[in-house]
Each structure stands twice: as structure tokens, then as C-alpha cells.
Amino acid sequence: MKGKILMHMGPSVGNYRVTLAGVTENVGFASPEFISVMRESLDGVGEVMGAGSDYMPFIIPGSGTAAMESTVTFLRKGDRVLVLSNGVFGDRWSRIFERYPVKVDYLNARAGETVLPEDARKLASVNKYRLTVMTHVETSTGVRAPVRELIQSVRASSEIVAVDGVASVGGENVSAEEWDADIVLTASQKAIGAPPGLGLLVVRKSLLGVAGNDRISSFFLDLNNWAPVMQGMLDMKGGYFATPPISTIFSLREAFRLAKEEGLLKRIERHASAAGEIRSGVQELGLGIVAKDGLRSNTVTGVKLDGIDAAEFVRRCADRGVEFATGVHPELKGRYFRIGHMGWVTEIDVTAALGVIKQVLHEMH
């Protein structure tokens, strides 16, 4: 029996098979066993991100933020970067790039809304950008951006386009190739449903090495240092740059195996169904949704709590066995909470979550 249902932003609802797969003993990163697991996991990264043979898959130690910062690999001093932000985690891109000697232009949207392709096109027409970044699903609000249209709006003015799929890959339709994205990235612990600790990316191979010795990236997050290791794993020869989190990669491989058993389309449909049930349920309870209609994701829902202290509400829900997340968007902070319905979420989880929300609302009114 589950002692607690985790409907947070990540780690997401867990799976015992995935967790137990990480219980390994005396497996080194140079062993044939690990190399095989790494190869299978790299293949899984490419599959869930819709990336063909023109892309290199990466699995690096760290988090979604580490994967985001690794895009600095492709920048030189003085390059211009465009950030399209729909919330707190879109804003994180700006905070990353501000640490480096690049010029950052920033276009944002109000809470629950998305940057519009026409506005992005207008700004992109004024400048040429080395890199444009955007977020597919904004974790702070649950907004799903029209990524394909946004890419089209900036493609002519941006040499590189990167998509933050941290809260979408594994639960939404994602296709690096069809979108014409140069980079798509995510983290292991969200809709893919593995433990935290891994940044996952696909990168167009033609980008590797292009920035040359003028690149400004850090040593550890320079993807040029990781690329030979990834290629060695794909070739079943192995490789080393820094020690990988071996146990977590065993769990990631199991998550990809289970996703393949389920079928990626069915997995996306399951996430969409859970999202629909959650939103219908909270609206029946008289609560509002942060993300505007038509912009609501399969993986995250922000729920408005008029007249109720959100932190106290989340605490009381956790006491009853369902853990949600408080809201972090500054426009709404203290007035909403977030539900993560991703990973291995089931109808039973959704029903239990709605039941607890109903109980705590009744108690606090």
C-alpha cells in the first residue's frame, strides 16, 4: 500500500520497478553491463524526444538546470541570446545567461499565458541571435507553449533554438526533428518517471565543436567534453569524462523500458486523461485554473485558492497523504498551488488527490 501519493513537480509519482532497478552492486562505469545500460538509455532519450540520426543524445549528471546551463557550450563572448519566458522557470534561463558575457533579450508573458509567436517574430526581426531558448511546459503555472509556432517565428533570426522540455518530455508530444529544434532537454525525475539526478538532452550533431576555443562554457557542463563519452557508449566501447551516477542510469533504463511497453502515444494519452480529470475535478469544487484555456499542459496544473492560504492548504493535504507543491509565480504567490500529474500517475492517484483536496477545502472554509 502506498503511504503517500507524490503529486509534486518532480520527483513525480514513483514506480517500484524503476526504483529497484537502481539497486546495483559492484557495477563500474567501464563494465560491459553498464555500457549496455547506458547505450539503451541513450536510445531512449532520442526516442522520447523525437530525435533522429542527426542528433546526439546526452545523459549528464545533474538536473534540468544543469541541462539548461549546458547550452552555454555553444556560445562565445558577446553573443546575443533571446529568452522567451512564460514564468519562473522560463526566467531561470535569463538568470543563467546573466552569469556569462553574452547579451540577453527577454520576452515574457503574464501568469497563465504564453509569449505569442507574433511578438517573438517581431522582436527576432530586429536582431540576429546566436541562441533562442523557450519552455515547452512552464512548471510554475502549467502553461503549455505553442513550441512549433514559436520556433517558426524565430528560426530565420536564430542560429540555434533550444527547447526546455523539463516538464513535458514523456508526457507531451515532443519532436525535435519535426519542430526543427536544435536542442531539446529534460530531467530524469519528471514525466519520464526516473529518480532525480540526470540532465537529458538531444543536440544537433552539427553544433558540436562549432564554438571552438572561444566558447565560454564551464568545464563540467561543456557538452564537447561529454560528446566523445556518449559516442563511445553508443558504439559499445565506453568512455570517461566524469563519473556517471550509475544506479540512477539503471533506473532510467527501466523507466524507458516501461515507457516502451506502455507505448509512447498511450503514455501521452494517459497523461492527458489524468490532466483532464484533475482539472474537471477541481473546477467542480469551484476552483480556478491558472493556465488559460487552450494552454493547459498534460503534466502540471496550477490551481487558484481564493481566500485560502496556499501553504497551509498544501501542508494539510500532505498530512492526509497527498503531496502537492505550493505556487511560486510572483504574480500569484500565496494564492495558488500546483499539482504534478506525471510519471507513473494513475486514475487511483487522481481520485485520491481530488478526495483530499475536497476534504481540506471543506475544513478550511
C-alpha positions in Angstrom: 0.0 0.0 0.0 1.2 3.5 -0.8 2.0 5.5 2.3 2.0 8.8 0.3 1.0 10.0 -3.1 3.6 12.3 -4.6 1.9 14.8 -7.0 4.6 17.3 -6.8 6.6 18.9 -9.6 9.3 16.2 -9.5 10.2 13.8 -8.3 6.9 12.6 -9.7 4.7 9.6 -8.8 7.1 6.7 -8.5 7.3 3.2 -9.7 8.8 0.3 -7.7 10.3 -1.4 -10.8 12.1 1.8 -11.7 13.4 2.3 -8.1 14.5 -1.3 -7.6 16.3 -1.3 -11.0 18.8 1.2 -9.4 19.8 -1.3 -6.7 23.1 -2.4 -8.2 26.2 -3.9 -6.6 29.8 -3.6 -7.9 29.0 -2.2 -11.3 31.7 0.1 -12.7 31.2 2.7 -15.4 33.7 0.8 -17.6 31.9 -2.6 -17.3 30.1 -4.1 -20.2 27.0 -4.3 -18.1 26.9 -0.5 -17.6 27.9 0.3 -21.1 24.9 -1.7 -22.4 22.5 0.0 -19.9 23.9 3.4 -21.0 23.5 2.6 -24.6 19.9 1.6 -24.1 19.2 4.7 -22.1 20.7 7.0 -24.7 18.5 5.3 -27.3 15.5 6.0 -25.0 16.4 9.7 -24.8 16.4 10.0 -28.5 13.1 8.2 -28.8 11.1 10.3 -26.3 12.4 13.5 -27.8 11.6 12.6 -31.4 15.3 12.9 -32.4 16.7 11.1 -35.5 20.2 10.3 -36.5 21.2 14.0 -36.9 21.1 14.4 -33.1 23.5 13.3 -30.4 21.7 12.1 -27.1 23.3 13.1 -23.8 22.9 11.9 -20.3 24.8 14.1 -17.8 25.0 14.1 -14.0 22.9 16.9 -12.6 19.3 18.2 -13.1 17.2 20.0 -15.6 19.0 23.2 -14.6 22.3 21.5 -15.4 21.0 20.6 -18.9 19.8 24.2 -19.4 23.2 25.6 -18.5 25.0 23.2 -20.7 23.6 25.1 -23.7 26.3 27.7 -23.0 28.5 25.2 -24.7 27.6 26.8 -28.0 28.1 30.5 -27.0 31.0 32.9 -27.4 31.7 36.2 -25.7 29.4 38.9 -26.9 26.8 36.5 -28.5 23.2 37.6 -28.3 20.6 35.3 -26.7 16.8 35.6 -26.8 14.8 34.2 -23.8 11.1 33.5 -24.3 9.6 33.1 -20.9 6.2 32.1 -19.6 7.0 32.1 -15.9 9.5 31.4 -13.2 11.4 28.6 -14.9 11.5 30.5 -18.2 13.0 33.3 -16.2 15.7 30.9 -15.0 17.2 31.0 -18.5 17.9 34.7 -18.0 19.5 34.1 -14.7 21.8 31.5 -16.2 22.9 33.6 -19.1 23.4 36.7 -16.9 26.4 34.9 -15.4 28.1 34.8 -18.8 29.5 37.6 -21.1 26.6 37.5 -23.5 23.8 39.9 -24.4 20.3 38.8 -23.3 17.0 39.9 -24.7 13.9 38.9 -22.8 10.3 38.5 -23.7 7.8 37.3 -21.1 4.1 36.6 -20.6 1.7 37.1 -17.7 1.0 34.3 -15.3 -1.2 31.7 -17.1 -0.4 33.0 -20.6 2.3 32.4 -23.2 4.6 34.5 -25.3 2.8 34.9 -28.7 4.6 33.8 -31.9 3.9 37.1 -33.5 5.5 39.0 -30.6 8.5 36.7 -30.8 8.7 37.2 -34.6 8.6 41.0 -34.2 11.5 41.0 -31.7 13.5 38.5 -33.6 13.2 40.6 -36.8 15.2 43.4 -35.1 18.2 41.3 -34.1 20.2 38.3 -35.1 20.6 35.7 -32.3 23.1 33.0 -31.7 20.6 31.2 -29.4 16.9 31.4 -28.7 15.5 29.4 -25.7 11.9 28.6 -24.8 10.0 26.5 -22.3 7.5 23.9 -23.6 5.6 23.4 -20.3 6.1 26.1 -17.6 6.4 24.3 -14.3 5.3 27.4 -12.3 1.9 27.7 -14.0 1.2 24.6 -16.1 1.1 26.6 -19.3 2.0 24.7 -22.5 3.5 26.9 -25.1 2.9 26.6 -28.9 6.5 25.5 -29.4 6.3 24.6 -33.1 4.9 28.1 -33.9 7.4 29.8 -31.7 10.3 28.1 -33.3 9.0 29.0 -36.8 8.7 32.6 -35.6 12.4 32.9 -34.6 14.0 30.4 -36.9 15.2 32.8 -39.6 16.8 35.1 -37.0 18.3 32.5 -34.6 21.2 30.2 -35.4 20.3 27.8 -32.6 16.9 27.1 -31.0 16.7 25.2 -27.7 13.5 23.9 -26.1 13.2 23.3 -22.3 11.2 20.1 -22.1 11.8 19.5 -18.4 8.1 19.3 -17.5 6.9 17.9 -20.9 9.1 15.1 -22.3 7.5 11.8 -21.6 4.0 13.3 -21.1 3.5 15.6 -24.1 4.1 15.2 -27.8 7.7 16.2 -28.4 9.6 16.0 -31.6 13.0 17.8 -32.0 13.1 16.8 -35.7 9.6 17.8 -36.7 9.9 21.1 -34.7 13.3 21.9 -36.3 14.7 22.4 -32.8 18.5 22.2 -32.4 18.4 21.2 -28.8 15.7 19.6 -26.6 16.4 19.0 -22.9 14.7 17.5 -19.9 15.4 15.9 -16.5 15.0 12.3 -15.3 12.6 12.9 -12.5 9.5 14.4 -14.1 7.3 12.8 -16.8 9.9 10.2 -17.6 9.4 9.0 -14.1 13.0 8.1 -13.0 14.8 9.3 -9.9 16.3 12.8 -9.9 20.0 13.3 -10.8 20.2 13.3 -14.6 20.1 16.0 -17.2 19.0 14.6 -20.6 19.4 16.3 -24.0 19.5 15.8 -27.7 21.7 18.2 -29.7 22.1 18.5 -33.4 25.4 17.0 -34.2 26.5 19.8 -36.5 26.7 22.1 -33.5 29.3 20.2 -31.6 32.7 21.8 -31.7 31.4 24.9 -33.7 32.1 27.4 -30.9 35.8 26.3 -30.8 38.3 27.6 -28.3 36.3 30.8 -28.0 33.4 29.1 -26.1 32.6 30.4 -22.7 31.1 27.4 -21.1 32.2 25.9 -17.8 34.4 22.8 -17.8 31.9 20.3 -16.3 28.9 21.4 -18.4 30.8 21.7 -21.7 29.0 19.2 -23.9 32.1 18.9 -26.1 33.7 17.1 -23.2 30.7 14.7 -22.9 30.2 14.1 -26.6 33.0 11.5 -27.0 31.7 9.6 -24.0 28.2 9.5 -25.4 29.5 8.3 -28.8 31.7 5.7 -27.1 28.6 4.4 -25.2 26.6 4.3 -28.5 29.4 2.4 -30.1 29.5 0.0 -27.1 33.1 0.9 -26.4 32.6 3.0 -23.3 34.3 6.3 -22.3 35.0 8.6 -19.4 34.9 12.3 -18.6 33.4 12.3 -15.1 31.9 9.5 -13.0 28.2 9.0 -14.0 25.5 8.2 -11.4 25.4 4.5 -12.3 22.5 3.4 -10.2 20.3 6.3 -11.4 21.0 5.3 -15.0 19.9 1.8 -14.3 16.6 3.2 -13.1 16.4 5.5 -16.1 16.8 2.5 -18.4 14.0 0.7 -16.6 11.8 3.8 -17.0 12.4 3.8 -20.7 11.7 0.1 -20.9 8.3 0.5 -19.2 7.5 3.5 -21.4 8.2 1.3 -24.4 5.9 -1.4 -23.0 3.2 1.1 -22.5 3.7 2.8 -25.9 4.7 6.5 -26.1 1.3 7.5 -27.6 -0.6 5.7 -24.9 1.6 7.2 -22.3 0.9 10.7 -23.6 -2.9 9.9 -23.7 -2.7 8.7 -20.0 -1.1 12.0 -19.0 -3.7 13.9 -20.9 -6.5 11.9 -19.3 -5.1 12.5 -15.8 -4.8 16.2 -16.5 -8.4 16.3 -17.7 -9.7 14.5 -14.7 -7.8 16.7 -12.3 -9.0 19.9 -13.9 -12.6 18.8 -14.1 -12.5 17.8 -10.5 -11.0 21.0 -9.1 -13.4 23.1 -11.2 -16.4 21.1 -9.9 -15.1 22.2 -6.4 -15.3 25.8 -7.5 -11.6 26.3 -8.0 -10.0 28.1 -10.9 -7.1 27.1 -13.2 -4.1 29.3 -13.6 -3.3 28.4 -17.2 -5.7 29.9 -19.8 -8.0 27.5 -21.7 -6.1 26.1 -24.7 -2.7 26.5 -23.0 -3.1 23.7 -20.4 -0.5 21.0 -20.2 -0.7 17.3 -19.7 1.7 17.3 -16.7 1.1 20.3 -14.4 -1.9 22.2 -13.2 -1.9 25.4 -11.2 -5.0 25.8 -9.1 -6.2 29.1 -7.6 -7.2 29.2 -4.0 -9.3 32.4 -3.4 -9.2 33.4 0.3 -7.3 30.3 1.4 -3.6 30.3 2.5 -1.9 28.1 -0.1 1.0 27.0 2.0 -1.3 25.9 4.8 -3.6 24.1 2.3 -0.6 22.2 0.9 0.6 21.3 4.3 -2.8 19.9 5.4 -3.1 17.9 2.1 0.4 16.4 2.8 -0.8 15.4 6.3 -3.5 13.4 4.6 -1.1 11.6 2.4 -1.1 13.6 -0.9 1.9 15.9 -1.5 1.3 18.9 -3.8 3.5 21.9 -4.5 3.0 25.5 -3.4 2.8 28.1 -6.1 6.0 30.1 -6.9 4.9 32.6 -9.6 5.3 36.1 -8.0 2.1 37.3 -9.6 0.1 34.7 -7.7 2.3 33.6 -4.9 0.4 32.5 -1.8 -2.9 32.3 -3.8 -2.5 29.0 -5.7 -0.9 25.6 -5.5 0.4 23.2 -8.2 -0.5 19.6 -9.0 2.0 17.4 -10.8 0.2 14.7 -12.7 3.1 13.0 -14.5 5.4 10.0 -14.5 3.5 6.9 -13.3 0.3 8.7 -12.2 -2.8 6.6 -12.3 -6.6 7.1 -12.0 -6.4 5.9 -8.4 -3.8 8.7 -7.7 -6.1 11.3 -9.3 -9.2 10.1 -7.4 -7.3 10.1 -4.1 -5.8 13.6 -4.8 -9.2 15.1 -5.6 -10.7 13.5 -2.4 -8.0 15.1 -0.3 -8.5 18.5 -1.9 -12.2 18.3 -1.2 -11.6 17.4 2.4 -9.1 20.1 3.1 -11.2 22.8 1.3 -14.2 21.8 3.5 -12.0 22.0 6.6 -10.6 25.4 5.7 -13.7 27.2 4.6 
